[in-house]
Amino acid sequence: MKARIFNPRGGVKPDSHKKESSESPIRHVPLPPRLAVLLIQGSQGSARTIVTVGDRVLKGQCIGEAEGADGTAIHAPTSGTVTEIGYYPMAHPSGLSSQAIVIEPDGEERWITYEPLDPATADRDELILRIQASGIVGMGGAVFPSHLKARSNIKTMIINGAECEPWITCDDRLMRERAANVVTGSAILALLTGARQTLIGIEDNKPEAIAAMRAAVRNMEPVTRKCPGAGKMNVVAVPTRYPTGERKQLIQVLTGVKIPPNERVTKYGTQCFNVATAHAVCRALLHGEPMVSRIVTVTGNVERPGNYEVLFGMSIADLLAFCGVKPDTTRVLMGGPMMGFALPSLDAPVIKGCNCLIAASNELFPPSAPEQPCIRCGDCVDVCPTGLQPFEMYWASRTKNLDSARRHHIFGCMECGCCAYVCPAHIPLVDYFRFARSEIRARDEEQKAADQARTRFEFRSLRLEREKSEKAARLAAKAAETRAKAAAGGNAALIADAVERARTQPPAQDNAEQDHQK
Amino acid sequence: MSSPHIRRPASVQRVMMTVLVALLPGIVVYVWQAGAGILVNLAIATATALASEALMLRLRKRPLWIALSDGSAIVTAWLIALILPSIVPWWLTMTGVLVAIVGAKHLYGGIGQNPFNPAMAAYCAVIVAYPALMSQWPSIDGVDFATQLHLILGGSREIDGITGATALDAMRTGLRNQNDVRSILGSGTGTFGFAGGRGWEWIAAGYLAGGLFLLVRRVITWHLPFGFIAGMGLMAGVFWLAAPNNFPSPLFHFASGGTMLAAFFIVTDPVTGTSSPLGKFIFAAGAGIIAWVIRTFGIYPDGIAFAVLLMNICVPLINHATQPVPVGQRKDSRP
């Protein structure tokens, strides 16, 4: 069946630089002297440590259990001894540190055994629980807990093999070498989400991957054939264009459905999983292997660019050293050159979202020319995949006209960087947008706090006012009563009243009072 | 340093250089048809533009080299030289360029900040200040280079016999004298060619060729030139069809005066124009309509400069009304 392609607006076509790393098979990296597995692998889903220093652990043994319903577990990447639970830098632009469990490998790579689950017979909740317990998160870089996505009910499932960022080839190699597992994992996800059709989108600059995936879909294993949705699985070659691999973009290319930035994909009956996530689901359910490693593209200014099967927790510096990073490397990017970030510290361990490491030199990534004034040429408008007006957002951000920035949908921007990529005035547009968004958020917070304080104050004033008036009313009533009595019976009545009050006072209290006076 | 970490090899300088290259066919035809005097004017304008740009940058304490090398001042200078009569004295060209660079550009904050098209502001300033000099157009092949040089360098202006009415002027004067279009065109004064002004129509064709080059190189989009020509053509066409004796054809308007230069090089100025495709079309069409109105009912040799300035004023309004809706969003989410 020839699938229909819906061409979205905008986008750019940077030099792909895929060949540097895509032409050699996935290689294994020797066991490093120690592995530091971070308890926080992404912005969502953390784990709670369940081992102590000195514990012996097996490969795949759970060392951090999922924290709460959104949490994802972490596992020992190899067998060995827990030697330390301490703080390590995260692979994150902030440069913050997080707790990590450090394991010294014993070199034996002894696996713990988990029972495989048969997706055809096992309960849906059981399968989803296993996905959570296996620590599976979105492998495209967003690191969103997969069990949360697997729980959705959708019509069309998208499997993302687009890999639109330049330089990155880990999904390409994965699909070429392990297509059967990817397809099986996709079928299981289709079963869990109730999808009636599955579209696997791969950019047409990866013909080998497309061929391998098509063959895998044709020769699907019987176990997966039972999954509904697996029968309508289609590998679609999509035009090479950045940012087609962004999930809403890919959904648009494959289904024609345009999902606004502020709405969830499930509302439109779709959900998107990365091919590596599908692969991990297959390994976890059918082979009982939790996530302990991933394929990382190491490329750029290195002697041996390629794709490496890397255990989580290996230091990025060690990995780069193994790949022969060249001395004139100025910085290392994690992710692609369009949306990735420069690592603040190479001591950070490899995490689940680490799809690509690019050693950058000034030759490969020349520093940007100095910023010039915007001439409103509109190139940024032409390439914006969301249909925004980046230069209007830029003027608004620059002049701190935050209301105007918001009106121009600055929160609809996905920071794909197409605008900054084409800007002839070399304006770092995305930086301006990040700045304006943080300013708007800060202002909103401030506004909220001020509103709350005002409401509190107003209520307090109201309450004091009310109490005051109530008290005044009470006193006035009492005074009126006294006056009325005085008017009715003269002073004699008042005295009689006082005598009466004194007599009816409880004697015990009288005694206590007398005792006290003594 | 943050994402994206790669940049397309594009620059403002490259954009401006492409525009200059696109002006070359028109300039070559100009020299061929009307003599090399225009080159002297181009040189005077360029030197004045660069000097005044440097001076203003110095006064505003801005880095010199980035702005000087972006080429925008040279584009402004060339446009001014091309829209002034080719035998104006040197100081008039300089005055125009100074008005554009100092007044219309830098006093508003330099490149990217100016609300008015600098070349058009310059034209309006000098035509109001020196209407006589601005109406002395040389007849197309009647002036040799030595005479042109003599006039440009400020020699005595004995211009009888070497200047002639432009096609637009001749048409307007003829119509005012109750002649009909056909008899004006056939009056045999050597003013008219096959479509517009004799000789000038070829220069217009040169601008058209350069403009198509800009379209191919995607420096401009079709909305602006098409909008301008469509706006002017709509007005000219309606009136011509209604009263062909009293109104010249759209083709005459396209081939006369500054229509082609304006359509591809002047209304296409991104800084002073609108942003969205629809906005661009409205902006350019409005300029075309107003230009036709001024040409037909006004007293100036051409109405494009005023038309463009008037539309420059409308830019914020047009922008406000034509903001595009983001992908997948509802119409009411327009900024």
Chai-1 contact restraints between the chains, C-beta under 6 A:
chainA,res_idxA,chainB,res_idxB,connection_type,confidence,min_distance_angstrom,max_distance_angstrom,comment,restraint_id
A,P14,B,I6,contact,1.0,0.0,6.0,A-B,restraint_1
A,K258,B,V327,contact,1.0,0.0,6.0,A-B,restraint_2
A,K258,B,G328,contact,1.0,0.0,6.0,A-B,restraint_3
A,I259,B,G328,contact,1.0,0.0,6.0,A-B,restraint_4
A,P260,B,G328,contact,1.0,0.0,6.0,A-B,restraint_5
A,P260,B,Q329,contact,1.0,0.0,6.0,A-B,restraint_6
A,P337,B,H5,contact,1.0,0.0,6.0,A-B,restraint_7
A,P337,B,I6,contact,1.0,0.0,6.0,A-B,restraint_8
A,M338,B,P4,contact,1.0,0.0,6.0,A-B,restraint_9
A,M339,B,S3,contact,1.0,0.0,6.0,A-B,restraint_10
A,A342,B,M1,contact,1.0,0.0,6.0,A-B,restraint_11
A,F365,B,H5,contact,1.0,0.0,6.0,A-B,restraint_12
A,S368,B,R7,contact,1.0,0.0,6.0,A-B,restraint_13
A,Q372,B,V12,contact,1.0,0.0,6.0,A-B,restraint_14
A,P373,B,I111,contact,1.0,0.0,6.0,A-B,restraint_15
A,P373,B,G112,contact,1.0,0.0,6.0,A-B,restraint_16
A,C374,B,G112,contact,1.0,0.0,6.0,A-B,restraint_17
A,I375,B,V12,contact,1.0,0.0,6.0,A-B,restraint_18
A,I375,B,G112,contact,1.0,0.0,6.0,A-B,restraint_19
A,I375,B,P270,contact,1.0,0.0,6.0,A-B,restraint_20
A,I375,B,V271,contact,1.0,0.0,6.0,A-B,restraint_21
A,R376,B,P270,contact,1.0,0.0,6.0,A-B,restraint_22
A,R376,B,V271,contact,1.0,0.0,6.0,A-B,restraint_23
A,C377,B,P270,contact,1.0,0.0,6.0,A-B,restraint_24
A,T386,B,P326,contact,1.0,0.0,6.0,A-B,restraint_25
A,T386,B,V327,contact,1.0,0.0,6.0,A-B,restraint_26
A,G387,B,P326,contact,1.0,0.0,6.0,A-B,restraint_27
A,G387,B,V327,contact,1.0,0.0,6.0,A-B,restraint_28
A,L388,B,P326,contact,1.0,0.0,6.0,A-B,restraint_29
A,R407,B,P335,contact,1.0,0.0,6.0,A-B,restraint_30
A,H408,B,P335,contact,1.0,0.0,6.0,A-B,restraint_31
A,H409,B,P326,contact,1.0,0.0,6.0,A-B,restraint_32
A,G412,B,P326,contact,1.0,0.0,6.0,A-B,restraint_33
A,G417,B,S3,contact,1.0,0.0,6.0,A-B,restraint_34
A,G417,B,P4,contact,1.0,0.0,6.0,A-B,restraint_35
A,A420,B,P4,contact,1.0,0.0,6.0,A-B,restraint_36
A,Y421,B,P4,contact,1.0,0.0,6.0,A-B,restraint_37
A,Y421,B,R8,contact,1.0,0.0,6.0,A-B,restraint_38
A,V422,B,R8,contact,1.0,0.0,6.0,A-B,restraint_39
A,P424,B,A10,contact,1.0,0.0,6.0,A-B,restraint_40
A,P424,B,S11,contact,1.0,0.0,6.0,A-B,restraint_41
A,P424,B,V12,contact,1.0,0.0,6.0,A-B,restraint_42
A,P424,B,V15,contact,1.0,0.0,6.0,A-B,restraint_43
A,A425,B,V12,contact,1.0,0.0,6.0,A-B,restraint_44
A,D431,B,S2,contact,1.0,0.0,6.0,A-B,restraint_45
